[in-house]
Amino acid sequence: MKRIPCIAVALSGLFFSHCTSKPDVEPALNYDQASQALMQEVALQLVGTWKLRQVHVSYKRLSGHAFIPLTRDTLFQEFATLLVQRAVAPRTSPEHPLYPEFQGTLTFRGKALPVYFQLIANPEQVVKQQGPQALFMLDTNFPAGSRTSGPEEDFMENLGLLRENFSLELTSGQPTMIWRGLNHGVDRIELQKQ
């Protein structure tokens, strides 16, 4: 009988020590701070000259664009060159640290087109560290006013490269980047830093 109280005391001590210990709770994520840190890291890797080595186009996603004479999924090799730099005159003034802005030149078939894009952190990457780092829309960056587009610009727009939304995935320490098209013909672009 004397053993029962000792066991009861030992078990109750174990129970109460477990109840009073603090549970392992991760600190709350400050989403804005984590997004800003991610965008700073991406911005450092992004600036430079990139070769669009492979552009994968999905024929099914092109179905609404009769202007592109493709009849099946197509792979374009050594498609274009993209020079990326931080925006000299950001559209948001001052530039918002959560949405870094970039400008540059997309050279295709000897024609240089000014381009602009603004990144937004991919929520899945911020919260779970999974998936691409950022999302953006690639657009031309001509001065405001009327102008006519040329055949190179029209081709890239109809293909789903210009005025389109993409995800962006960089591999840390590697001179490679992958864009995935979110809407039209371009399915994936593999870029190599020069």
C-alpha positions, 0 to 999 in steps of 0.5 A: 500500500505504501507504494501507491502513494509514491507512484501517484506522487511521481505520476502527478509530478510528471503530469503537472510538470508537463502541464506547466511547461510551455508548448513549442510554438513557433513565433508568429511570422511577420509577413511583410518583413519576410516578403521584404527580405525575400524580395531583397534577395531576389533583386540582388540575383536578378540584376544583370544580362540574361539569355532566354535559352529555351522558351516552351510554348503550349499550343493549347494555351495559344488557341485564342491567338490565330496570329501565331502560326504554330500547330503543336507545342514548340520549343524556341532555342536562344530566343532573346536577351534580357538586360535587367536593372533596378527601375531608374524612375520607379512608378511608385515614388518612393519605391515600395520595398515589398514591390521592387521595380525593374526595367530593362531591354528585351532584344529579339530578332535584333530589335531592342524593346524597353521592358518593365516589371514589378515583383510581388512575393509569392505567398507560398514561398513566404509562408512555407518556403515552397514554390517560386519566389515571385510573381510579375507581369512583363510589359513594355516600357515606352513613354506615354503617347501614341505609337505603333508596335512593330512585328517583333513586339506583336509576335512576343505579345501574341506568343504570351511573352509580353503583357503576361503574368509569370512566376519567377524561380531563382536558384540561390548561387546558380546563374539560372532562372525559370519563368512560368507563364500563368495565362497564355502560350508561353508555358516556361522560359529557362534563362541563363545569366551571362 
